[in-house]
Amino acid sequence: DSAKRRRFVGVLLRQLRRGKGGVWALEREAARRRRQETSMAEMLRRTPDELETPAYAVVAADRPGGWEVREYSEFSVASTRRDRAVAASGVPIQQPSLPAAGG
């Protein structure tokens, strides 16, 4: 209802006035984040062609190129630290690295 909307706008304006930089800072932050956004097309362009992807089924979708809700088959993910040299045969088993366990 209109009274609820007026109350909301009043509270919002008071909070913006108290915040550092006010409404203009909020607008600048929104513009900065908009410039940094990455589109789905850009993410797909950056994805290497040889990258293996798990099988999935689209459960729901907004529109072509929009959001999708996917159901994935089971899959495993592995990674390595990029700052550590890894031989073609991989990291030697006798030298495990378990940072969470203090290793």
Residue pairs with C-beta under 8 A, 6 or more apart in sequence:
16 22
16 23
16 26
19 25
19 26
21 28
40 65
41 65
54 72
54 73
54 75
55 72
55 73
56 70
56 71
56 72
56 73
57 70
57 71
58 68
58 69
58 70
59 69
59 70
59 71
60 68
60 69
61 67
61 68
61 69
62 68
80 86
80 91
84 91
91 97
96 103
97 103
